[in-house]
Amino acid sequence: MSTPGQPPARTIRIEVMRYDGERDRAPRWQGFDVPYSDDMSVLQGLQAIKDQFDGSLSFRWSCRMAICGSCGVMVDGVPKLGCQTFLRDYAHAGRLRIEPLAHFPIERDLVVDIRDFIGKLEGITPYIVPKQARSPDDGEYLQTPQQLAMFEQFSSCINCLLCYAACPQYGLDDQFLGPAAIALLHRYNADSRDGARVQRMQQLHAEEGVWSCTAVGYCSEVCPKGVDPANAVNQNKVESAKDYFLRFVAPKGAHNGADKATDKATDKGAKT
């Protein structure tokens, strides 16, 4: 309610997809007329609903500063961070719809099950594997600005999963490694300090690796940190192709990642 002498509070209709696996057979929509101001984010709108209308509404959030990546949702069908999206931008329509991220199983309301992504993230060896043992007495690893620039952009990923919600290939086949995992894999492969490229490339060569990508590029459009996972995918298609063709010209015994994958498949076929 507005105070005397002040204009009436503006409201916007927020329609939220609700789902409780213990009670609902299917997701359903529930609408709320929420008072808002120009500086209110979608996340704050959800918090207002939880505080003032329905305390059972479930959603993820943490930092409110586009750093933690927790508050990703679909806003009118577009993957967005709730904390970085403002209600004022939907005032002209008078309403907006908020759904859980596409392509993930729903746990409750706007909370999705991200275990598939966590498994993929763990599988890419998301840390630096030193090329050779090094003690503190040897000093720090040194990099040139040019070496840093090779991977710095891809280190900005916050695992918000907006790119997975935007990826049509992941929606069709959840075995696909996916944009964020490939971007992070590339971040470590491109790091001059790392020595685990061969083992990571096995995942990119695989059927569910980079060659499953259909080059839509929507993942890069929705990324809130400018990581450009589509670029990482394209760069690694080139690297995968190079690995394939170089095995034909490499000196005998000088196997790279593609050689080992080919040899393993050949050995398996010979035994059957």
C-alpha positions as CSV (number, residue, x, y, z in Angstrom):
1,M,0.0,0.0,0.0
2,S,1.3,3.5,-0.9
3,T,1.8,6.2,1.7
4,P,-0.4,9.4,1.7
5,G,0.8,11.9,-0.9
6,Q,2.8,9.2,-2.9
7,P,1.7,7.6,-6.1
8,P,0.4,4.0,-5.9
9,A,3.0,1.3,-5.8
10,R,3.6,-0.3,-9.2
11,T,3.0,-4.0,-9.4
12,I,4.0,-6.6,-12.0
13,R,2.5,-10.1,-12.5
14,I,5.2,-12.8,-11.9
15,E,4.1,-16.2,-13.0
16,V,6.3,-18.9,-11.4
17,M,6.4,-22.6,-12.4
18,R,5.8,-24.7,-9.3
19,Y,6.5,-28.3,-8.8
20,D,6.6,-30.6,-5.7
21,G,7.4,-34.1,-6.6
22,E,5.6,-35.4,-3.6
23,R,2.3,-33.8,-4.4
24,D,2.2,-32.7,-8.1
25,R,1.9,-35.0,-11.1
26,A,3.2,-32.2,-13.4
27,P,4.5,-28.7,-13.1
28,R,1.9,-25.9,-12.7
29,W,1.8,-22.1,-12.9
30,Q,1.1,-19.8,-10.0
31,G,0.8,-16.0,-10.4
32,F,1.7,-13.3,-7.9
33,D,1.1,-9.5,-8.2
34,V,4.4,-8.1,-6.8
35,P,5.0,-4.5,-6.0
36,Y,8.3,-3.4,-7.5
37,S,10.7,-0.5,-8.0
38,D,13.1,0.1,-10.9
39,D,16.1,-1.3,-9.0
40,M,14.5,-4.6,-8.2
41,S,15.9,-7.7,-9.8
42,V,14.0,-10.9,-10.7
43,L,15.8,-12.5,-7.8
44,Q,14.4,-9.8,-5.5
45,G,11.0,-10.4,-7.0
46,L,11.2,-14.1,-6.1
47,Q,12.4,-13.2,-2.6
48,A,9.4,-10.9,-2.2
49,I,7.1,-13.7,-3.2
50,K,8.7,-16.0,-0.7
51,D,8.6,-13.4,2.1
52,Q,5.2,-11.9,1.5
53,F,3.0,-14.4,-0.4
54,D,4.2,-18.0,-0.3
55,G,7.1,-19.2,2.0
56,S,7.1,-22.6,0.3
57,L,8.6,-21.2,-3.0
58,S,12.0,-22.9,-3.6
59,F,14.9,-21.4,-5.6
60,R,18.6,-21.1,-5.4
61,W,20.6,-18.0,-4.7
62,S,23.6,-16.8,-2.8
63,C,25.8,-13.8,-3.7
64,R,23.4,-11.6,-5.6
65,M,26.3,-10.2,-7.6
66,A,26.6,-12.5,-10.6
67,I,29.5,-14.4,-9.1
68,C,28.2,-17.6,-7.6
69,G,26.0,-18.6,-10.6
70,S,23.3,-20.0,-8.3
71,C,20.3,-18.1,-9.4
72,G,20.0,-19.1,-13.0
73,V,16.4,-19.4,-14.3
74,M,14.4,-19.1,-17.5
75,V,12.8,-15.7,-17.7
76,D,10.2,-15.6,-20.5
77,G,12.0,-18.6,-22.0
78,V,15.5,-17.1,-22.0
79,P,18.2,-18.4,-19.6
80,K,19.2,-15.6,-17.3
81,L,20.7,-14.9,-13.9
82,G,17.9,-13.7,-11.6
83,C,20.2,-11.2,-9.8
84,Q,21.3,-9.6,-13.1
85,T,17.8,-9.3,-14.7
86,F,15.5,-6.5,-13.7
87,L,11.7,-6.4,-13.3
88,R,11.6,-2.9,-15.0
89,D,12.6,-4.5,-18.3
90,Y,9.3,-6.4,-18.3
91,A,7.1,-3.5,-17.1
92,H,5.9,-2.8,-20.6
93,A,4.3,-6.3,-20.8
94,G,3.0,-6.1,-17.2
95,R,4.0,-9.7,-16.5
96,L,6.9,-12.2,-16.8
97,R,7.2,-16.0,-16.5
98,I,9.9,-17.7,-14.5
99,E,10.8,-21.4,-15.0
100,P,13.6,-23.7,-13.9
101,L,16.5,-24.0,-16.2
102,A,15.7,-26.0,-19.3
103,H,17.1,-29.5,-20.0
104,F,17.6,-30.3,-16.3
105,P,15.3,-32.5,-14.1
106,I,13.3,-30.4,-11.6
107,E,13.8,-31.1,-8.0
108,R,11.3,-28.6,-6.6
109,D,9.9,-25.4,-8.1
110,L,12.9,-23.5,-9.6
111,V,15.5,-25.8,-8.2
112,V,17.0,-28.3,-10.7
113,D,19.2,-31.4,-10.4
114,I,22.7,-30.5,-11.5
115,R,24.4,-33.8,-10.7
116,D,24.9,-34.6,-14.4
117,F,27.0,-31.4,-14.9
118,I,28.9,-31.9,-11.7
119,G,29.9,-35.4,-12.9
120,K,31.1,-33.9,-16.3
121,L,33.0,-31.1,-14.5
122,E,34.8,-33.6,-12.3
123,G,35.6,-35.7,-15.3
124,I,37.6,-33.1,-17.2
125,T,40.3,-32.8,-14.5
126,P,39.4,-29.1,-13.7
127,Y,42.7,-28.2,-12.2
128,I,46.3,-27.8,-13.3
129,V,48.3,-30.9,-13.6
130,P,52.0,-29.8,-13.6
131,K,54.1,-30.9,-16.5
132,Q,56.9,-31.9,-14.1
133,A,57.3,-32.1,-10.4
134,R,58.3,-28.8,-8.9
135,S,59.2,-27.9,-5.3
136,P,58.7,-24.6,-3.5
137,D,62.4,-24.0,-3.8
138,D,62.1,-23.9,-7.5
139,G,60.0,-20.8,-7.3
140,E,56.7,-19.9,-8.9
141,Y,55.5,-20.8,-12.4
142,L,56.1,-17.9,-14.8
143,Q,53.8,-16.9,-17.7
144,T,54.0,-14.2,-20.3
145,P,51.0,-11.9,-20.8
146,Q,50.5,-13.7,-24.1
147,Q,50.3,-17.1,-22.4
148,L,47.8,-15.8,-19.9
149,A,45.6,-14.3,-22.7
150,M,45.3,-17.8,-24.2
151,F,43.1,-19.0,-21.4
152,E,42.1,-16.1,-19.2
153,Q,38.7,-15.5,-20.9
154,F,37.7,-19.1,-20.3
155,S,38.6,-19.0,-16.6
156,S,35.7,-16.6,-15.9
157,C,33.1,-19.4,-16.0
158,I,30.9,-19.4,-12.8
159,N,29.1,-22.7,-13.6
160,C,25.7,-21.0,-13.8
161,L,24.5,-23.5,-16.4
162,L,22.8,-20.9,-18.5
163,C,24.7,-22.3,-21.5
164,Y,23.4,-25.8,-20.9
165,A,19.8,-24.5,-20.8
166,A,20.5,-22.7,-24.1
167,C,22.1,-25.7,-25.8
168,P,19.8,-27.6,-28.1
169,Q,22.2,-30.5,-28.4
170,Y,22.3,-31.0,-24.6
171,G,18.6,-30.9,-24.6
172,L,18.5,-33.7,-27.2
173,D,21.3,-35.8,-25.7
174,D,22.5,-35.3,-22.2
175,Q,25.6,-37.4,-22.9
176,F,27.0,-34.4,-24.7
177,L,29.8,-33.0,-22.6
178,G,28.3,-29.5,-23.0
179,P,29.5,-25.9,-23.4
180,A,30.7,-25.0,-19.9
181,A,32.6,-28.3,-19.4
182,I,34.3,-27.9,-22.8
183,A,35.2,-24.2,-22.1
184,L,36.7,-25.2,-18.7
185,L,38.6,-28.1,-20.2
186,H,40.0,-25.7,-22.8
187,R,41.0,-23.3,-20.1
188,Y,43.3,-25.9,-18.6
189,N,44.5,-27.3,-21.9
190,A,45.5,-23.8,-23.0
191,D,47.4,-23.1,-19.8
192,S,51.2,-23.3,-20.4
193,R,51.7,-24.7,-16.9
194,D,49.5,-27.7,-17.5
195,G,50.5,-31.2,-18.6
196,A,47.2,-33.1,-18.8
197,R,46.2,-32.2,-22.4
198,V,46.5,-35.8,-23.7
199,Q,44.0,-37.3,-21.2
200,R,41.6,-34.4,-21.6
201,M,41.6,-34.7,-25.3
202,Q,40.2,-38.2,-25.1
203,Q,36.9,-36.7,-24.0
204,L,36.9,-34.2,-26.8
205,H,37.6,-36.9,-29.4
206,A,34.8,-39.0,-28.2
207,E,31.3,-39.1,-29.7
208,E,29.9,-37.0,-26.9
209,G,32.8,-34.5,-27.2
210,V,33.1,-31.5,-29.4
211,W,31.9,-33.1,-32.6
212,S,28.4,-33.4,-31.1
213,C,28.1,-29.6,-31.1
214,T,25.9,-28.3,-33.9
215,A,27.4,-24.8,-33.8
216,V,24.2,-22.9,-32.8
217,G,26.2,-20.5,-30.7
218,Y,23.4,-19.6,-28.3
219,C,25.5,-20.7,-25.4
220,S,27.8,-17.7,-25.9
221,E,24.9,-15.3,-26.3
222,V,23.5,-16.1,-22.9
223,C,26.8,-16.4,-21.0
224,P,26.7,-13.6,-18.3
225,K,30.5,-13.5,-18.0
226,G,31.5,-13.3,-21.7
227,V,33.3,-16.7,-21.6
228,D,32.2,-17.6,-25.2
229,P,32.0,-21.4,-24.9
230,A,31.2,-21.7,-28.6
231,N,34.7,-20.4,-29.3
232,A,36.2,-23.0,-27.0
233,V,34.2,-25.7,-28.8
234,N,35.4,-24.5,-32.3
235,Q,39.0,-24.2,-31.2
236,N,38.9,-27.8,-29.9
237,K,37.3,-29.1,-33.1
238,V,40.5,-27.8,-34.7
239,E,42.7,-29.4,-32.1
240,S,40.8,-32.7,-32.4
241,A,41.2,-32.7,-36.2
242,K,44.9,-31.9,-35.9
243,D,45.4,-34.8,-33.5
244,Y,43.6,-37.1,-35.9
245,F,45.7,-36.1,-39.0
246,L,49.0,-35.7,-37.2
247,R,49.0,-39.4,-36.2
248,F,49.5,-40.2,-39.8
249,V,52.7,-38.2,-40.1
250,A,54.1,-38.5,-36.5
251,P,57.3,-40.6,-36.1
252,K,56.6,-44.2,-35.2
253,G,56.1,-44.5,-31.5
254,A,55.3,-40.8,-31.0
255,H,51.7,-41.3,-30.0
256,N,49.5,-38.4,-29.1
257,G,46.0,-38.6,-27.6
258,A,44.4,-39.5,-30.9
259,D,46.9,-42.3,-31.5
260,K,46.1,-43.9,-28.1
261,A,42.4,-43.7,-28.7
262,T,42.8,-45.3,-32.1
263,D,45.1,-48.0,-30.8
264,K,42.7,-48.9,-28.0
265,A,39.8,-49.2,-30.4
266,T,41.9,-51.3,-32.8
267,D,43.1,-53.6,-30.0
268,K,39.5,-54.0,-28.9
269,G,38.4,-54.9,-32.4
270,A,41.2,-57.4,-32.8
271,K,40.2,-59.2,-29.7
272,T,36.5,-59.6,-30.7
